[in-house]
Amino acid sequence: LAIDTYLALEHSAVEAYNNVRKAVLRCYPDTDFPSHHKIKRIVAQMSGIESIVDDMCAEGCTAFTGDYALLDHCPHCHSYRYDQIKYEASNGKVKSPVKVFHTVPIGPQLQTLYRDPAAA
């Protein structure tokens, strides 16, 4: 049920999944209905498709990958890479990116698509 719900709501906000989950658990409290984070991991493991998460500038002008992977500021707009409140409160130990983006590699997607002869 959780996987069907996750897939049905794939283009909806996380909040929509969480609202359905709460409703199911209210009606059926003994049901094992995993959180959005957990079901997302389950689907990724089943399909073999996982996204690569990289930090990016708050304005979206730089991805901190490749030559920019070690930078703490955007070379274009000079905004911080990490949330400064969390960074300073932890004395530089917590590096929580201001913004991230997900890349889903095409190879595993194609492998999954053509794994089933009916889809090929």
C-alpha positions in Angstrom: 0.0 0.0 0.0 2.8 2.4 0.9 4.6 1.8 -2.4 1.4 2.3 -4.4 0.7 5.5 -2.5 4.2 6.8 -3.1 4.1 6.1 -6.8 0.6 7.6 -7.2 1.8 10.8 -5.5 5.2 11.0 -7.2 4.6 14.4 -8.6 2.9 15.7 -5.4 4.4 17.4 -2.4 5.9 15.3 0.4 3.1 16.7 2.5 0.5 14.9 0.4 2.2 11.5 1.1 2.4 12.3 4.8 -1.3 13.3 5.0 -2.3 10.0 3.4 0.0 8.2 5.7 -1.5 9.9 8.8 -5.0 9.0 7.6 -4.1 5.3 7.0 -2.4 5.1 10.5 -5.5 6.8 12.1 -7.8 4.1 10.6 -5.3 1.2 10.9 -2.9 2.0 13.7 -1.2 -1.4 13.5 -0.3 -1.0 9.9 3.3 -0.7 8.9 3.1 2.4 6.7 6.7 3.8 6.3 7.6 7.5 6.4 8.2 9.3 3.0 12.0 9.1 3.6 11.9 5.4 4.3 9.6 4.5 1.4 11.8 6.6 -1.0 14.8 4.5 0.1 12.9 1.3 -0.4 11.8 2.2 -3.9 15.4 3.3 -4.7 16.7 0.0 -3.5 14.1 -2.0 -5.4 14.6 -0.1 -8.7 18.4 0.4 -8.4 17.9 4.1 -9.2 19.2 6.6 -6.7 19.9 10.3 -7.2 23.2 11.9 -6.6 22.8 14.9 -4.3 25.1 17.9 -4.7 25.2 21.3 -3.0 24.3 24.4 -5.0 24.4 28.1 -4.5 21.3 29.7 -2.9 20.7 31.6 -6.1 21.2 28.5 -8.3 24.1 29.9 -10.3 26.8 27.4 -9.1 26.8 23.7 -8.4 29.5 22.8 -5.9 30.9 19.9 -7.9 34.1 19.3 -9.9 36.4 22.4 -9.7 33.9 24.0 -7.3 33.6 21.1 -4.9 35.8 22.6 -2.2 34.4 26.2 -2.3 32.5 27.6 0.6 31.1 30.6 -1.4 29.6 31.0 -4.9 32.2 32.4 -7.3 29.5 34.4 -9.1 27.2 35.9 -6.5 29.4 35.2 -3.4 26.5 33.7 -1.4 27.4 31.1 1.3 27.3 27.4 0.5 26.3 26.4 4.0 23.6 27.7 6.4 25.6 30.2 8.4 23.3 30.0 11.4 23.9 26.3 11.8 27.5 26.5 10.8 28.3 29.2 13.4 26.2 27.7 16.2 28.2 24.4 15.8 31.6 26.2 15.6 32.0 25.0 12.0 31.1 21.4 12.6 27.7 21.3 11.0 27.8 22.0 7.3 24.2 22.1 6.1 23.9 23.2 2.5 21.6 26.1 1.8 20.3 24.4 -1.4 20.8 21.0 -3.0 20.0 19.5 -6.4 19.5 15.9 -7.4 20.9 14.2 -10.5 19.4 10.9 -11.6 22.0 9.1 -13.8 20.5 7.9 -17.1 22.3 4.6 -17.1 20.5 2.9 -14.2 17.2 4.4 -15.5 17.7 2.7 -18.9 18.8 -0.6 -17.3 15.6 -0.6 -15.1 13.4 0.3 -18.1 14.7 -2.5 -20.3 15.0 -5.1 -17.5 11.4 -6.1 -18.2 10.9 -7.5 -21.7 7.4 -6.0 -21.8 8.8 -2.5 -21.5 11.6 -3.0 -24.0 
